Structures are given as structure tokens and as C-alpha cells.
Amino acid sequence: MLDEILNELNSPQEVGELTSQIDIPSLPDISLEESTPKGKDIFSTHQRKAWDKSMEARCDFQYHLRLTRRASTNFITIWQKSVFGRTLTDIKGDDDMIPFFADSLVPVIQEMIGYHLHNGTWSIVTTPMRRHTTHNFASLIAERIADALQIPFYFDCARCRSKQRVGAVFDPHNIPREPNIIVFDDFVTTGSTLLAMKNLMREQGKSPFFIAGINNKLQ
């Protein structure tokens, strides 16, 4: 009796009837030929997309005094990168931002260093000019800060061997005579530029103090 039952269950007819009742969902066609446009090389190198300025860093200029250490360099900033606000390109293109930056930074420098900066031991410089050499935003701000603090401003004191920011090496060009140097940058991201300036200033026997306008990181 048991053998007859097993034979019925294992018979081709029974198996066929059972499998015919199983509903197998259809799978999407993922063949390479149809999913890839004709004539397109899927292994080709993608071209770099145009710069989307809508994704550019912004600043809302909410006062946020901060001492940060980045790339083995300590620097002070008074504003922070923000989700909303003016883009850095817009900021640099507005001449009214030059006195705004300078007038905001002067009291901070005086508070940090002291109000007797004009005793002949301090001067101010900027990081190397990479693109705008005739109407450089950072240089125009530093020049105005120098006038307010009554200290010398040395234009184009260092020059970069390449346009790369990471691992940059700077050469001396117009190094100040004063032993203490305020190194100003309009905004700081990785800190690599300030590190290169620190290495250069120390090679020249100078003591640098780093200050910037915008900390170009949210953290």
C-alpha cells in the first residue's frame, strides 16, 4: 500500500500537475543590450560636469568667533560656512564686502594681540594669489586692516610653485622685515594653504599669527 502511494506522488503526471499551478512572477529584462544606449561605451571615462554654482559654499555672516586647528595649524575665524546665505563667488565680487571684512576683523586682532601693534614688530600679509592678481579680494582686505592697525602690509610676499592647494610649497618673494606676521586669508577650508605659509614663515625666522574671515567647513 505504501509503495503505491509513493509511486503516485513520484509519477510525472502528479509532478506536472503540481508545478503547473505555481505562478512564477516575470522578471524584468536586464539584458545589457537593451539597457545600454546603442553606440555608447559603458567603460568610457565620464567627462567632468560643469561647475554648479548652486552647490557652492555659502555664508550667512552670523558672528561665530572660533579657534580651529586644521592641517597642524591654528587659525581664528569670525564667520562659519552655512547652508543658506551668499555664495563665496558673490561675496568676492562685491566691493562693499572689503570694508565689511576689514572692519569686522580689526577689533578681533586687537583683542587677540593687543592694541599696540604699531610698535614696529608686526606686519600683515596674505596667502599667495592664485587667480586674481590685480584686484585680489584678500589683499584689498589686508591692506585696509593694515591701515586701521597702523602696521605695514607686504603685497605678494609668497608665491606658489603650483596651483594645487594640498601639499603646496611656497617660495619667498616679499618677506616682511618685522618678526611677527599676521597671515590673513579670506576663507579657509582644509588649512593646507596656511600650513604652507607657516612652513615658509618659520624658514624665514618669522612668527606667524593666522586669521581668516570664513571657516569654510560646517564643523
C-alpha positions in Angstrom: 0.0 0.0 0.0 2.8 2.4 0.9 4.6 1.7 -2.3 1.5 2.5 -4.4 1.2 5.9 -2.6 4.8 6.8 -3.2 4.6 5.8 -6.8 1.6 8.1 -7.3 3.4 11.0 -5.7 6.5 10.5 -7.8 4.7 9.9 -11.0 5.4 12.5 -13.8 1.8 13.3 -14.1 1.4 14.3 -10.5 4.5 16.5 -10.5 3.4 18.2 -13.7 0.0 19.0 -12.3 1.6 20.5 -9.1 4.2 22.6 -10.9 1.6 23.9 -13.4 -0.2 25.5 -10.5 2.8 27.6 -9.4 2.6 31.2 -10.5 6.2 32.3 -11.3 6.5 36.1 -11.5 8.0 37.5 -14.6 11.5 39.0 -14.1 12.5 42.4 -15.6 14.7 42.2 -18.7 18.1 43.4 -17.6 20.0 42.5 -20.7 23.0 44.7 -21.4 22.0 45.2 -25.0 18.7 46.9 -24.2 19.7 48.8 -21.0 22.6 50.5 -22.6 22.0 53.0 -25.4 23.3 51.9 -28.7 26.8 53.2 -29.6 27.6 54.2 -26.0 30.8 52.8 -24.4 29.9 51.9 -20.9 33.6 51.8 -20.0 34.3 55.3 -21.3 35.6 57.9 -18.9 32.9 60.3 -17.8 33.5 64.0 -18.6 33.6 66.3 -15.6 30.3 68.2 -15.2 30.2 71.9 -15.4 30.6 73.7 -12.1 27.2 74.0 -10.4 27.3 77.3 -8.6 24.1 76.4 -6.8 26.1 74.0 -4.8 28.8 76.5 -3.9 29.7 77.2 -0.3 27.7 79.9 1.4 28.0 82.2 4.4 25.2 84.0 6.3 27.7 86.1 8.3 26.3 85.2 11.7 29.2 86.1 14.1 30.9 82.9 15.2 34.4 83.6 16.7 36.3 80.3 16.6 39.8 79.0 17.1 40.4 76.0 14.9 43.3 73.6 14.4 43.5 72.1 10.9 46.5 70.7 9.0 48.7 71.2 12.1 47.9 74.9 12.0 45.9 77.1 14.5 43.8 79.9 13.0 41.0 82.2 14.0 37.8 82.8 12.1 34.8 85.0 12.8 32.2 83.5 10.4 31.2 80.0 9.6 30.1 78.3 6.4 26.3 77.9 6.3 23.6 76.2 4.4 22.0 79.5 3.4 23.5 82.9 2.6 25.6 84.4 0.0 28.0 82.3 -2.2 31.7 82.8 -1.9 31.8 84.0 -5.6 29.1 86.6 -4.8 31.0 87.7 -1.7 34.3 88.1 -3.5 32.6 90.0 -6.4 31.1 92.6 -4.1 33.5 95.5 -3.3 31.4 96.5 -0.3 32.5 93.3 1.4 36.1 94.5 1.6 35.4 97.2 4.3 32.9 94.8 5.9 35.6 92.1 6.3 38.3 94.5 7.5 36.1 96.4 10.0 34.9 93.1 11.4 38.4 91.6 11.8 40.3 94.6 13.2 38.7 94.5 16.7 39.4 90.8 16.9 43.0 91.2 16.0 43.4 94.0 18.5 41.8 91.9 21.2 43.9 88.8 20.5 47.3 90.5 20.0 46.9 93.9 21.8 46.3 97.5 20.8 50.0 98.4 20.4 50.7 96.6 17.1 52.3 99.6 15.5 55.5 99.4 17.6 57.5 98.1 14.6 57.3 94.4 15.4 54.1 93.5 13.5 53.1 93.4 9.8 50.4 91.7 7.8 50.5 89.6 4.6 48.1 87.3 2.7 48.4 83.8 1.2 49.7 83.6 -2.4 47.4 85.0 -5.1 46.4 82.2 -7.4 43.9 83.7 -9.8 43.0 87.3 -9.2 46.3 89.2 -9.1 45.2 92.7 -9.9 42.0 93.0 -7.8 42.7 90.4 -5.2 40.0 90.2 -2.6 42.2 89.1 0.3 44.9 91.6 -0.4 42.5 94.5 -0.5 41.1 93.5 2.9 44.6 93.0 4.4 45.6 96.5 3.1 42.6 98.1 4.8 43.3 96.1 8.0 46.9 97.4 7.9 45.8 101.0 7.6 43.5 100.5 10.6 46.1 98.9 12.8 48.9 101.2 11.5 51.2 98.4 10.5 52.9 97.6 7.2 51.2 95.4 4.6 53.5 93.4 2.3 51.9 92.6 -1.0 52.6 89.3 -2.7 55.0 88.1 0.0 54.9 84.4 -1.1 54.4 82.6 -4.4 53.2 79.1 -5.0 55.1 76.7 -7.3 51.8 75.1 -8.5 48.1 75.8 -8.4 47.4 72.8 -6.1 46.4 73.6 -2.6 47.1 70.3 -0.9 50.8 69.8 -0.4 51.6 73.2 -1.8 55.1 74.7 -1.4 55.6 78.4 -1.3 58.7 80.5 -2.2 59.6 83.8 -0.5 59.1 86.9 -2.6 58.4 90.0 -0.5 59.1 88.8 3.1 58.4 91.4 5.8 61.2 92.8 8.0 59.1 92.6 11.1 59.5 89.4 13.2 55.7 88.9 13.9 53.4 88.5 10.9 49.7 88.4 10.7 48.8 86.0 7.9 45.3 86.7 6.6 43.1 84.6 4.3 39.5 85.4 3.3 38.4 81.8 3.9 39.9 78.6 5.0 38.8 75.1 4.0 41.5 72.4 4.6 44.1 74.6 6.2 46.8 73.4 3.7 47.5 76.9 2.4 48.0 78.1 6.0 50.3 75.2 6.7 52.5 76.0 3.7 52.6 79.7 4.8 53.6 78.5 8.3 56.5 76.5 6.9 57.6 79.4 4.8 57.4 81.9 7.6 59.3 79.7 10.0 62.0 79.1 7.4 62.4 82.9 7.3 62.6 83.1 11.1 59.2 84.8 11.4 56.4 84.2 13.9 53.1 83.9 12.1 49.6 84.6 13.5 46.8 83.2 11.3 43.3 84.8 11.0 40.7 84.4 8.3 37.2 85.6 7.7 35.2 82.4 6.9 35.7 78.9 8.2 34.7 77.0 5.1 33.5 73.9 6.9 30.3 73.3 8.8 32.2 71.5 11.6 
